[in-house]
Amino acid sequence: MEQESFLIKKSIEGSQDAFAQLVNIYKKYVFAIILNFIKDYGEAENVAQEVFLQIYISLSTYSNDNFKGWIGKIAANKSIDWIRRKKAKFSEEAVENTTNLIDSASFVKNNPEMSLVSKERKELLSKVINKMPEIYRIAIKKFYFQEKSYEMIAEEEEVTVKTIASRLYRAKILLREKWREENETL
C-alpha cells in the first residue's frame, strides 16, 4: 500500500517510470476484468490500453481510497463502452436480411426444408415485431409488409415524413436487438 501510494503520487507529479510500475502491477488484474466482458483477446488488449490511458488522465482526481477498486471500475466501464460501440456498429444488413425473408419465397417453394425454416423464421420475426412498441411496429408493418412509402405512412399516421423516417430507423435498431435476443434464447 505504501509503495502504491508513493507510485500514485509520483505518477501525478509526472513520473512515467512510476506510472509504468503501476501498469505493471495491475495489468493482469485489469486484463482479467476486461476479458470477462470481451471474449476477444486482441480487442481486450486494445481496451486495456484505453483503460490505462484513462487511469493516467484521471489519476489527479483519484481520492486515495481503494486504488484497485477504482481501476477495476474504470476497466469495467471501458469494457461496457466497447460493447455498446460494437452493438451500435452492428450492420443494418442483418435487419435488411431479416425483413427480406418474405422476398425469398421462390427459392423456398422448391425446397421443403427451406420452406419449414422460412416458416419458423417468419413466425419468429412476427413474434419479435409484435413485442415492439406500437409506433415502431406499425411503421415496420406498413413499410416492409404493406410496401407503403414514407409519404403514405405519414399521411395515414398524420405525422411528418421525417417522423416516419425516424421511427423506421429506430424500429430497425430495436428489431435488430430483439431479433438477436430471441436467437440467443433458442
N, C-alpha and C positions, 0 to 999 in steps of 0.2 A: 504494500500500500504506500509506504513511504517513497519507494522508488517510482511508483506510478505517479504520485503527486508531483515529485520532482520532474519527471519527464513531461507531464502535462504543463507545468509552469514553464519549463524551458521551451516547449513547443509553442506556447503562447507568445513567448519572447522572440520566437522566430528561428529556433534551432531545428534545422532539418534532420540532424542526427537524432535528436531526442524524439521527434515525430516518427522517424524510421524505426526506432526501437519500440515505440507504442504499436506501430503497424505490425512489427514482427511478433510482439507479444499476443496480439489479438486477431491476427489474420485467420487462424484456423477457426476460432470462435465465430467470427463474422461470416466466414465462408460456409460454415455448417448451418447457420441460420438461413442464409440466402438459398442454399441447396435444398432446404426443406420446402421453400416456396417454388423455386425454379429448378426443375429437374435436369436442365441442360447445363453441363459443366462449363462450357465456353461462355454462355450467357451469364452464368453465376459469377465467373471471373470478372466480366465487364461490370456487373452490378457491384461487385466488391470494390472495384476501383472507384465507382461513384460514391460508395459509402465512405471510403477513406478520404475522398476529396471533401465530402460534406462534413466529416468529422473535423478535418483541418480547417475548413471555413468557419465552422460553428464552435470551435474549441474555446474561443474567447467568451462564449455565452454559457459554457459548462459551469454548473454551480457546485462543483466539488462534492457531489453526492452520488455514489454508485456509478462509477465510470463504465463498468462492464454493462450494466443495465441500460445506461444512456446510449452506448454504441450499439447495443443489441436492438434497441428501439429504432435507431436510425437504419440499421440493416433490414429490419422487418418492414419499415415504411418504404424504403427504396425498392425492396422486392415487390411489395404490393403495387407501387407505382409502375414498375416494369410490367407486371401482369396486366394492369389496366391499359398501358400503352399498347401492349401486344393485342389485347382484345379490340382496342379501337382500330388497329390496323387490319383486323381480320377482313379479308376480301369480301366485297359485296357480291362477288361472283357466286359464293355459296348460297346466298339468298336468291340470286337470279336463277341459279340452277334448281333450287328448291321450288321456286314459284313457276318454273317452266316444266315441271313434271307432267303437267297436263298436256303439253305440246308433244310429248314423246309417244303418243297413242299409236301411231302407225307401226313403230317398232314393237311395241308391247303386244299388239293384236296377234302377231305371228309367233309369239313366244309365250307359252303358258306360265313358265316360271317367272318371267319378267312381268307378266300380267298380274300375278299374285303379289309380287314385290311392289309393283306400282300401286296396286290397290291398297296395300298396307301403308305405303308412304303417303298416299293421298289421304287416308284416314288419319294418319299421324299429323300431317300438315293441317288438316281441318281441325283436329283437336288443339293443336298449337295456336292456330289463328283464333279459335273460339275462346282461348284463355286471355287474349289481348284485350286492352280497354276498347270500348265500343268505337270511339272515333278512329282508331287505327284499324280495327277490324273492318269497319265499313269502307275505309279508303282502300285497303288491300283488296277486298272482295270486288268492289266496283272497278278498280283499275285493272287487276290481273285476271279476274274471272269473268267479269261482265265486259271487259275491254273498253271501258269508257275513258274518254280523255279527261285531263285535268279540268278543262273548262266545263265539261258536262257534270263532273262530280261537284265542282264548286257551285254550279248553278243549283243542282239538286240539294246540296247541303246548306245553301245560302251563306257561303263564305267566299273569300277571295281565292284565286288560283294559287297565289303564294302560300296560303294556309294549307291547301291540299298538297302542294309540293312538300311543305314542311312535315305534314302528317305522314305522307308516304315515306319520306326519308327516315323519320323516327320509327315508323312501323317496320321498315326493313331492318333497322338495327335491333328492335325489340324481337322481331321474328327470328333473326339470326341467333340471338341469345336464348330464346325459348326453345328453338329447334335444337341447339347444342345441349341444353339442359335435358330435353326429352331423350335425345340419343345417348346421353351419358347414363340415364337411368335404365336403359334397355339392356 
